[in-house]
Amino acid sequence: MYNQEKKMSFGKIIDYFIKMISKFFMEIWSVDRETRKKANVLRPHRPDFQLFLAMVFLLAAGLIVMFSISPQKALSYNALNGTNLPDSHYFILHLIKVGMALGSFVFMAIIRLDWIRRNTKTFFIIGLASCIVLFVFGVLKVSIVDCTNGACRWFKVPFIGGLQPAEFYKFGALLLLAAFIGMRYKEGKINDWFCTLFPVGLIVAIGALFIIVAQKDMGTGISFISIALTMLFVAKVNTRNMLMIVGACLIAGIIFTVGSPHRMERVFTYLSGSSNVSQDENSYHIKHAKIAIGSGGLFGVGLGNSVQATGYLPEVLNDSIFAVIGEMTGLVGSMLVVILYGWLLNRILRDSMKMSDIWMRLVAVGVFGWIGSHIFVNIGAMVGLIPLTGITLPLLSYGGTSLLVTCSVIGLVFNMSRYMQYDKSNKEVRIDEDSNSGRWLRRSRHTSSRSSFRN
């Protein structure tokens, strides 16, 4: 009798969880007419597949590079640690993570946008809470936190590797800033310091506190600040206020740099240029990055023939991946990668200009600022245009949280591209016809009168 009651209660628990999961997925994906009317959402049409293709080509390029340098990386790791990793170790791990990233892209590409919008605060709170927990666990030296060179940036997750909370905070802040700035834009208070600019500055300051100060990650902090600046610029913050905001960011950047000895060393290394022949860590890294790019010449030394990947160049799978691409494929291969990135960013920017919903447009331009800043900082550091800072190259660097979240936000823009509008003359129209501003915040375009947004 007892066993029978136990089986019945267990069955009820399983049935309860099945119903809860079903309800969750129904809430995410089911779309009815009443919900569409309330959310003011256009009937979806064909998305921007060029955006998807640009992402896939970059992921494929990353897989080719990982396949080429995995043997050298495994060989150097085995020599240093006395292990016996197979040649394909890093390629297989990266392939698995690319698969997970594509899964996150598909999830964000088909999810209901009004569900995302309703849960914006939840995403932000999760990202903020994960950064707080990381900081506390880092101070307490809990083993689940991975601290390297005095910087605690990752949670150790079995079978997956490191999980970086800063990326989740960026995602939550992206959605929250888009919702808040979009609301103030509609109210005509975008240039109000008390109602708009100070609250935005508070969100940015919190991110800078946890990412740049606590986690000592200047590169990720720059990309986070770029998201906010891009949104404010597109939302038509006036020139005077914009200059003041940019000036405040520059002053904060100088303070963060001066207050950190290793950042100052990187700045001195950058300023000394090629005359720096010292063998400290910072000059060593940039020196070998330039050697890799320079030795590639026009067509490169060939896939699988990288010398720098055998242990000379630090962070060869992550921050220094562009230098290895330059070595193996030369100027031609490097320019091809830059062209692919230009294609990806161009599609994101074009799609954002065709969205009539201010929240969607701000999310899309925020993703543009996010990915664009990663590309500029990473490549600029590798070729010596800016001081060296650790940051991944989107879609190409060795898989992890950055790859997962980057594919997620691209999937979100892909999802939003279903709601772009076109007019019959195929001409872009000003969203504010009475505005004197010359910026490109434009009315989206629609395919027909039946498929237009109801404003």
C-alpha positions in Angstrom: 0.0 0.0 0.0 2.8 2.4 0.9 4.7 1.6 -2.3 1.5 2.2 -4.3 1.0 5.6 -2.7 4.7 6.5 -3.2 4.4 5.6 -6.9 1.2 7.7 -7.3 2.9 10.7 -5.6 6.0 10.4 -7.7 3.7 10.2 -10.8 2.0 13.4 -9.7 5.3 15.2 -9.3 6.4 14.1 -12.8 3.1 15.2 -14.2 3.4 18.5 -12.4 6.8 19.2 -13.9 5.7 18.2 -17.4 2.8 20.6 -17.2 5.1 23.4 -15.9 7.6 22.8 -18.7 4.8 22.7 -21.3 3.4 25.9 -20.0 6.8 27.6 -20.1 7.4 26.7 -23.7 3.8 27.6 -24.7 4.4 31.0 -23.2 7.6 31.5 -25.1 6.6 30.3 -28.5 2.8 30.4 -28.8 1.4 33.4 -30.6 -2.2 34.3 -30.8 -4.0 37.3 -32.3 -4.9 38.9 -29.0 -1.3 38.8 -27.8 -0.1 40.2 -31.1 -2.5 43.1 -30.8 -1.5 43.9 -27.3 2.2 43.7 -28.1 1.7 45.8 -31.3 3.7 43.2 -33.2 3.7 42.8 -37.0 2.9 39.4 -38.5 6.4 38.0 -39.0 7.8 37.6 -42.5 11.0 36.3 -44.0 14.1 37.2 -41.8 17.5 38.5 -42.9 19.3 35.3 -44.0 22.3 37.3 -45.0 22.9 38.0 -41.3 22.7 34.2 -40.6 25.1 33.4 -43.5 27.7 36.0 -42.3 27.6 34.4 -38.9 27.9 30.9 -40.3 30.9 31.8 -42.5 32.7 33.3 -39.5 32.0 30.2 -37.4 33.2 28.0 -40.2 36.4 30.1 -40.5 36.9 29.7 -36.7 36.5 25.9 -37.0 39.1 25.7 -39.8 41.6 27.8 -37.8 41.0 25.6 -34.7 41.4 22.4 -36.7 44.7 23.8 -38.0 46.3 24.9 -34.7 44.8 22.3 -32.4 47.8 19.9 -32.9 50.4 22.6 -32.1 48.4 23.8 -29.1 48.0 20.2 -27.8 51.7 19.5 -28.4 52.8 22.6 -26.4 50.4 21.9 -23.6 51.5 18.3 -23.3 55.2 19.4 -23.2 54.5 21.9 -20.4 52.2 19.8 -18.3 53.2 16.2 -19.0 49.8 15.3 -20.3 48.8 13.3 -23.4 46.1 15.3 -25.1 45.2 14.1 -28.6 45.9 16.4 -31.5 42.2 17.1 -32.1 41.4 17.9 -28.4 40.9 21.6 -28.8 39.1 21.3 -32.1 36.6 18.8 -30.7 35.9 21.0 -27.7 35.4 24.0 -29.9 33.2 22.1 -32.3 30.9 21.1 -29.3 30.7 24.7 -28.1 30.0 25.9 -31.7 27.1 23.4 -31.7 25.8 24.8 -28.4 26.2 28.4 -29.7 24.2 27.5 -32.8 21.5 26.0 -30.5 21.4 29.3 -28.6 21.1 31.2 -31.9 18.1 29.0 -33.0 16.5 29.5 -29.5 16.7 33.3 -29.7 15.7 33.2 -33.4 12.3 31.6 -32.7 11.5 32.9 -29.3 8.6 35.4 -28.8 9.9 38.9 -28.7 7.2 40.1 -26.3 8.3 37.4 -23.9 11.8 38.7 -24.0 10.6 42.2 -23.5 8.4 41.3 -20.5 11.4 39.5 -18.8 14.0 42.2 -19.4 14.4 42.9 -15.7 14.8 39.2 -15.0 17.6 38.9 -17.4 19.4 41.9 -15.9 18.9 40.7 -12.3 20.3 37.2 -13.3 23.4 38.8 -14.9 23.9 41.2 -12.0 23.4 38.5 -9.4 25.9 36.2 -11.2 28.6 39.0 -11.1 27.9 39.6 -7.4 28.2 35.9 -6.6 31.4 35.7 -8.6 32.9 38.6 -6.7 31.9 37.2 -3.2 33.1 33.7 -4.1 36.4 35.2 -5.4 37.0 37.0 -2.2 36.2 33.9 -0.2 38.4 31.9 -2.5 35.7 29.3 -3.2 37.1 26.6 -5.5 34.2 26.9 -8.0 35.7 30.3 -9.1 38.6 30.3 -11.6 41.1 33.1 -10.7 44.0 33.6 -13.1 46.7 36.3 -12.6 44.7 37.8 -9.8 41.5 38.2 -11.9 38.4 36.2 -11.0 36.3 36.2 -14.1 34.9 32.6 -14.5 32.9 29.9 -12.8 34.3 26.4 -13.2 31.6 24.3 -14.8 32.2 20.5 -15.3 32.4 19.3 -19.0 31.8 22.9 -20.2 34.8 24.9 -18.8 34.6 28.5 -17.7 31.4 30.4 -17.5 31.8 34.2 -17.6 29.1 36.2 -15.7 30.1 39.5 -17.4 28.6 38.3 -20.7 25.3 37.6 -19.0 25.3 41.0 -17.4 26.0 42.6 -20.8 23.0 40.7 -22.3 20.7 41.8 -19.4 22.0 45.4 -19.6 21.5 45.4 -23.4 17.8 44.6 -23.0 17.3 46.8 -20.0 19.0 49.9 -21.5 17.0 49.4 -24.8 13.7 49.3 -22.9 14.6 52.2 -20.6 16.1 54.5 -23.3 13.3 53.6 -25.7 10.7 54.6 -23.1 12.4 57.9 -22.4 12.7 58.5 -26.2 8.9 58.1 -26.6 8.3 60.5 -23.7 10.6 63.1 -25.3 13.0 63.0 -22.3 16.0 61.5 -23.9 18.2 64.5 -23.0 16.9 64.8 -19.5 19.8 64.2 -17.1 17.7 63.3 -14.1 15.2 61.1 -15.8 17.4 59.4 -18.4 21.1 60.1 -18.5 21.9 59.6 -14.8 20.0 56.3 -14.6 21.8 55.0 -17.7 25.1 56.2 -16.2 24.2 54.2 -13.0 23.7 51.0 -15.0 27.0 51.6 -16.8 28.8 52.4 -13.5 27.6 49.2 -11.9 28.8 47.2 -14.9 32.2 49.0 -14.9 32.5 48.3 -11.1 32.0 44.6 -11.5 33.7 44.0 -14.9 36.6 46.5 -15.0 37.4 46.9 -11.3 36.3 43.6 -9.6 37.0 41.2 -12.6 39.9 43.4 -14.0 38.5 43.0 -17.5 39.0 46.2 -19.4 38.3 44.7 -22.8 34.8 43.4 -21.8 34.2 46.7 -20.0 34.9 48.7 -23.2 32.4 46.6 -25.1 29.8 47.1 -22.4 30.3 50.9 -22.4 30.1 50.8 -26.3 26.6 49.3 -26.1 25.3 52.2 -24.0 27.1 54.9 -26.1 25.7 53.4 -29.3 22.2 53.3 -28.0 22.4 56.9 -26.7 23.8 58.2 -30.0 21.0 56.5 -32.1 18.3 57.7 -29.6 19.4 61.3 -30.5 21.0 62.5 -27.4 22.1 66.0 -28.4 25.7 66.7 -29.3 26.5 68.7 -26.1 25.3 65.9 -23.8 26.9 63.2 -25.9 30.3 64.9 -25.7 29.9 65.2 -21.9 29.1 61.5 -21.7 32.0 60.5 -23.9 34.3 62.8 -21.9 33.1 61.2 -18.6 33.8 57.7 -20.0 37.3 58.8 -21.1 38.1 60.2 -17.7 36.8 57.0 -16.0 39.0 55.0 -18.4 42.1 57.1 -17.5 41.3 56.6 -13.8 40.9 52.8 -14.2 44.1 52.6 -16.2 46.3 54.8 -13.8 44.9 52.8 -10.9 46.1 49.5 -12.3 49.8 48.8 -12.6 49.5 46.1 -15.3 47.4 48.4 -17.4 49.9 51.2 -17.1 52.6 48.8 -18.2 50.6 48.0 -21.3 50.2 51.7 -22.1 54.0 52.2 -21.7 54.6 49.2 -24.0 52.3 50.7 -26.6 53.9 54.1 -26.4 57.4 52.7 -26.7 56.5 51.0 -29.9 59.1 48.9 -31.8 61.9 50.4 -29.7 60.8 48.3 -26.7 63.1 45.3 -26.6 62.4 44.2 -23.1 61.1 40.8 -22.3 58.3 41.6 -19.9 55.0 39.8 -20.4 53.2 42.7 -22.2 55.9 43.5 -24.7 56.5 39.8 -25.3 52.8 39.3 -26.2 52.5 42.1 -28.7 56.0 41.4 -30.1 55.1 37.9 -31.0 51.7 39.0 -32.4 53.4 41.3 -34.8 55.9 38.6 -35.7 53.0 36.2 -36.5 51.2 38.8 -38.7 54.4 39.9 -40.4 55.7 36.4 -41.1 52.4 35.6 -42.9 53.2 38.0 -45.8 50.6 38.1 -48.6 49.3 34.6 -48.6 50.6 33.1 -45.3 52.6 30.1 -44.4 49.7 27.7 -44.9 47.1 26.1 -42.6 48.7 24.0 -39.9 52.1 25.5 -40.4 51.9 28.2 -37.6 55.1 28.6 -35.6 53.7 31.0 -33.1 50.9 28.5 -32.2 53.5 26.0 -30.9 53.9 28.0 -27.6 55.4 31.3 -28.5 52.3 33.4 -28.7 50.2 33.7 -25.5 46.4 33.1 -25.6 46.7 31.7 -29.1 43.2 30.2 -29.1 41.5 33.3 -27.7 42.8 36.9 -27.7 45.6 36.2 -30.2 43.6 34.2 -32.8 43.7 37.1 -35.4 47.5 37.1 -35.3 47.6 33.3 -36.0 45.1 33.8 -38.9 47.5 36.5 -40.3 50.4 34.1 -40.0 48.7 31.1 -41.7 46.6 32.9 -44.3 48.6 36.2 -44.8 47.1 39.5 -45.7 44.6 37.9 -48.0 43.1 35.7 -45.3 43.1 38.5 -42.7 41.3 40.9 -45.1 38.8 38.2 -45.9 38.0 37.9 -42.1 37.7 41.7 -41.9 35.3 41.7 -44.9 33.1 39.0 -43.3 32.9 41.1 -40.1 32.0 44.1 -42.2 29.3 42.1 -43.8 27.9 41.0 -40.4 28.0 44.5 -38.9 26.5 46.0 -42.1 23.5 43.6 -41.9 22.9 44.3 -38.2 23.0 48.1 -38.9 20.8 47.9 -42.0 18.2 45.7 -40.1 18.1 48.2 -37.2 17.4 51.1 -39.6 14.3 49.2 -40.9 12.7 48.6 -37.5 9.9 50.9 -36.6 9.8 49.6 -33.0 12.2 51.7 -30.9 13.0 48.8 -28.5 14.0 46.5 -31.4 16.0 49.2 -33.0 18.0 50.0 -29.9 18.6 46.3 -29.1 20.0 45.9 -32.7 22.3 48.9 -32.5 23.4 47.8 -29.1 24.4 44.4 -30.6 26.2 46.4 -33.3 28.2 48.3 -30.7 28.8 45.1 -28.7 30.3 43.1 -31.6 31.9 46.1 -33.3 33.8 47.1 -30.2 35.1 43.5 -29.7 36.4 43.4 -33.3 38.0 46.8 -33.1 39.7 46.3 -29.8 40.9 42.7 -30.6 42.3 43.4 -34.1 43.5 46.9 -33.1 45.5 45.4 -30.2 47.0 42.6 -32.4 48.3 45.0 -35.1 49.5 47.5 -32.5 47.0 50.3 -33.2 45.8 50.4 -29.5 47.3 49.1 -26.2 47.0 45.4 -25.7 43.9 44.3 -23.8 42.4 40.9 -23.4 39.2 40.4 -25.4 37.8 37.7 -27.6 37.4 38.0 -31.4 33.6 37.3 -31.9 32.7 33.9 -33.5 36.4 33.0 -34.2 38.0 32.7 -30.7 38.0 29.4 -28.8 34.4 28.6 -27.7 33.0 29.7 -24.4 30.5 32.0 -22.8 31.4 34.8 -25.3 30.7 32.6 -28.3 27.4 31.4 -26.7 26.1 34.9 -25.9 27.3 36.4 -29.2 25.4 33.9 -31.2 22.4 34.5 -28.9 22.3 38.2 -29.5 22.8 37.7 -33.3 19.9 35.3 -33.1 17.8 38.0 -31.4 18.5 40.5 -34.2 17.7 37.7 -36.7 14.4 37.2 -34.9 13.7 41.0 -35.0 14.5 41.1 -38.7 11.2 39.4 -39.3 9.5 42.6 -38.3 11.3 45.0 -40.6 9.1 47.2 -42.8 9.5 48.5 -46.3 7.5 51.1 -48.2 6.5 50.7 -51.8 9.2 53.1 -53.1 11.8 51.3 -51.0 13.0 54.6 -49.6 13.9 55.2 -46.0 11.6 57.8 -44.2 12.4 59.9 -41.2 10.8 58.6 -38.0 10.6 62.2 -36.7 9.4 64.3 -39.6 9.4 67.4 -37.4 12.9 66.8 -36.1 15.9 68.9 -37.2 18.4 66.2 -36.3 20.3 64.7 -39.2 21.0 61.3 -37.5 19.9 58.1 -39.1 17.2 57.1 -36.7 14.6 56.3 -39.4 11.2 54.9 -39.9 11.3 51.3 -40.8 9.9 50.1 -44.1 6.9 47.9 -44.8 6.0 45.3 -47.4 2.4 46.3 -47.8 -0.4 48.1 -46.0 -1.7 44.9 -44.5 1.7 44.1 -42.9 2.4 47.5 -41.4 2.8 48.2 -37.7 -0.2 49.7 -36.0 1.1 52.7 -34.1 
